[in-house]
Amino acid sequence: MNRPIRILVAKVGLDGHDRGAKVIASALKDAGMEVIYTGLRQTPEMVVNAALQEDVDAIGISILSGAHMTVFPKVLAIMKEKGLNDVLLTGGGIIPDEDMTALKEQGCGELFPPGTPTSQISEYINAWVKEHREF
């Protein structure tokens, strides 16, 4: 298969701050990925259904609302339920280090704090997809 990596960038819940998500989406496009941006106020179910419909390799959630310990586990549970076992769930935002550790232990990929160079994020996604998906 020779296609660009497809990633769904999502904002879940009532968090209305989308500048960071748009910056990341633009940077991932510039890195050669095909980006689907869901817009604001998505539910975990909407995100996973869109990921299924779009046949993505990764889901990236931007979260600044403090609801990360609810949102990421819910998305992971729905991904498992729908058989998205080879899709990366990553993201970033205002997430304390101890919560990042707990979320990774539950099955999330790397989570990136504000200020992370976008090249680091795209390199991580590229490496993960190369290792876990058939390309």
VORO-916359 format. One record per residue (C-alpha): residue number from 0; x, y, z; residue in three letters. Coordinates in Angstrom, 2 decimals, m for minus. Example, Ala and Ser with C-alpha at 12.3 -4.5 7.8 and 13.67 -1.06 7.14 Angstrom:
[0; [12.30; m4.50; 7.80]; Ala]
[1; [13.67; m1.06; 7.14]; Ser]
END
This chain:
[0; [0.00; 0.00; 0.00]; Met]
[1; [1.45; 3.34; m0.97]; Asn]
[2; [m0.73; 6.12; 0.34]; Arg]
[3; [m0.20; 8.97; 2.76]; Pro]
[4; [m0.78; 8.38; 6.45]; Ile]
[5; [m4.33; 9.39; 7.31]; Arg]
[6; [m4.98; 11.05; 10.66]; Ile]
[7; [m8.18; 12.32; 12.22]; Leu]
[8; [m7.66; 15.43; 14.36]; Val]
[9; [m10.50; 15.99; 16.82]; Ala]
[10; [m11.74; 18.29; 19.57]; Lys]
[11; [m13.93; 16.38; 22.02]; Val]
[12; [m16.42; 17.83; 24.44]; Gly]
[13; [m17.13; 21.45; 25.24]; Leu]
[14; [m13.53; 22.61; 24.79]; Asp]
[15; [m13.87; 25.47; 22.29]; Gly]
[16; [m10.17; 26.26; 21.89]; His]
[17; [m9.16; 24.92; 18.50]; Asp]
[18; [m6.16; 27.02; 17.46]; Arg]
[19; [m3.69; 24.32; 18.59]; Gly]
[20; [m5.61; 21.59; 16.77]; Ala]
[21; [m5.60; 23.66; 13.58]; Lys]
[22; [m1.86; 24.33; 13.89]; Val]
[23; [m1.20; 20.60; 14.35]; Ile]
[24; [m3.50; 19.68; 11.45]; Ala]
[25; [m1.67; 22.12; 9.18]; Ser]
[26; [1.75; 20.87; 10.30]; Ala]
[27; [0.78; 17.23; 9.72]; Leu]
[28; [m0.47; 18.14; 6.22]; Lys]
[29; [2.84; 19.88; 5.58]; Asp]
[30; [4.57; 16.65; 6.71]; Ala]
[31; [2.73; 14.75; 3.95]; Gly]
[32; [m0.15; 13.30; 5.92]; Met]
[33; [m3.78; 13.36; 4.89]; Glu]
[34; [m5.62; 15.13; 7.72]; Val]
[35; [m9.32; 15.01; 8.50]; Ile]
[36; [m10.29; 17.70; 11.03]; Tyr]
[37; [m13.60; 17.08; 12.78]; Thr]
[38; [m14.14; 20.55; 14.18]; Gly]
[39; [m15.35; 21.42; 17.66]; Leu]
[40; [m17.62; 19.69; 20.15]; Arg]
[41; [m17.35; 16.10; 19.01]; Gln]
[42; [m18.37; 13.15; 21.19]; Thr]
[43; [m16.05; 10.15; 21.59]; Pro]
[44; [m18.56; 8.12; 19.53]; Glu]
[45; [m18.50; 10.70; 16.71]; Met]
[46; [m14.68; 10.65; 16.65]; Val]
[47; [m14.41; 6.86; 16.47]; Val]
[48; [m17.17; 6.61; 13.85]; Asn]
[49; [m15.42; 9.23; 11.72]; Ala]
[50; [m12.14; 7.34; 12.12]; Ala]
[51; [m13.85; 4.16; 10.91]; Leu]
[52; [m15.50; 5.90; 7.94]; Gln]
[53; [m12.27; 7.64; 6.93]; Glu]
[54; [m10.08; 4.52; 7.39]; Asp]
[55; [m7.48; 6.46; 9.38]; Val]
[56; [m4.16; 5.24; 10.72]; Asp]
[57; [m4.26; 7.53; 13.74]; Ala]
[58; [m6.55; 9.69; 15.83]; Ile]
[59; [m5.17; 12.83; 17.43]; Gly]
[60; [m7.22; 14.52; 20.14]; Ile]
[61; [m6.51; 18.06; 21.27]; Ser]
[62; [m7.78; 18.68; 24.78]; Ile]
[63; [m7.46; 21.75; 26.96]; Leu]
[64; [m10.59; 21.36; 29.09]; Ser]
[65; [m9.21; 19.08; 31.80]; Gly]
[66; [m11.45; 16.19; 30.74]; Ala]
[67; [m8.57; 14.08; 29.38]; His]
[68; [m9.01; 11.33; 32.01]; Met]
[69; [m12.57; 10.85; 30.78]; Thr]
[70; [m12.19; 11.50; 27.04]; Val]
[71; [m9.16; 9.33; 26.20]; Phe]
[72; [m10.37; 6.19; 28.08]; Pro]
[73; [m13.84; 6.55; 26.50]; Lys]
[74; [m12.35; 6.86; 23.00]; Val]
[75; [m10.08; 3.86; 23.68]; Leu]
[76; [m13.05; 1.77; 24.86]; Ala]
[77; [m15.08; 2.60; 21.75]; Ile]
[78; [m12.07; 1.91; 19.52]; Met]
[79; [m11.72; m1.55; 21.10]; Lys]
[80; [m15.44; m2.18; 20.80]; Glu]
[81; [m15.34; m1.31; 17.08]; Lys]
[82; [m12.15; m3.29; 16.37]; Gly]
[83; [m9.80; m0.37; 15.76]; Leu]
[84; [m6.92; m2.22; 17.36]; Asn]
[85; [m4.29; m1.06; 14.88]; Asp]
[86; [m5.14; 2.65; 15.00]; Val]
[87; [m2.99; 4.98; 17.09]; Leu]
[88; [m4.71; 7.20; 19.65]; Leu]
[89; [m2.48; 10.16; 20.39]; Thr]
[90; [m3.06; 13.76; 21.31]; Gly]
[91; [m2.01; 16.68; 23.33]; Gly]
[92; [m2.93; 19.67; 25.36]; Gly]
[93; [m2.92; 20.56; 29.03]; Ile]
[94; [m2.34; 17.13; 30.58]; Ile]
[95; [m0.30; 16.67; 33.78]; Pro]
[96; [2.65; 14.26; 33.53]; Asp]
[97; [1.11; 11.74; 35.94]; Glu]
[98; [m2.08; 11.67; 33.86]; Asp]
[99; [m0.04; 11.18; 30.68]; Met]
[100; [1.60; 8.16; 32.30]; Thr]
[101; [m1.75; 6.73; 33.40]; Ala]
[102; [m3.28; 7.23; 29.94]; Leu]
[103; [m0.31; 5.54; 28.22]; Lys]
[104; [m0.71; 2.59; 30.59]; Glu]
[105; [m4.34; 2.34; 29.42]; Gln]
[106; [m3.29; 2.17; 25.77]; Gly]
[107; [m2.85; 5.73; 24.53]; Cys]
[108; [0.16; 6.60; 22.46]; Gly]
[109; [2.42; 9.54; 23.22]; Glu]
[110; [0.70; 12.68; 24.48]; Leu]
[111; [2.25; 16.04; 23.72]; Phe]
[112; [2.22; 19.18; 25.88]; Pro]
[113; [1.91; 22.69; 24.45]; Pro]
[114; [5.16; 23.86; 22.87]; Gly]
[115; [6.14; 20.46; 21.48]; Thr]
[116; [7.80; 20.94; 18.07]; Pro]
[117; [5.36; 19.80; 15.38]; Thr]
[118; [8.20; 17.86; 13.72]; Ser]
[119; [8.43; 15.68; 16.85]; Gln]
[120; [4.72; 14.88; 16.60]; Ile]
[121; [4.83; 14.00; 12.89]; Ser]
[122; [7.97; 11.88; 13.36]; Glu]
[123; [6.28; 9.95; 16.17]; Tyr]
[124; [3.15; 9.29; 14.11]; Ile]
[125; [5.21; 8.23; 11.08]; Asn]
[126; [7.29; 5.82; 13.18]; Ala]
[127; [4.24; 4.35; 14.96]; Trp]
[128; [2.32; 3.78; 11.74]; Val]
[129; [5.36; 2.24; 10.03]; Lys]
[130; [5.76; m0.19; 12.94]; Glu]
[131; [2.07; m1.07; 13.54]; His]
[132; [0.27; m0.78; 10.19]; Arg]
[133; [0.84; m2.59; 6.91]; Glu]
[134; [2.25; m0.08; 4.46]; Phe]
END
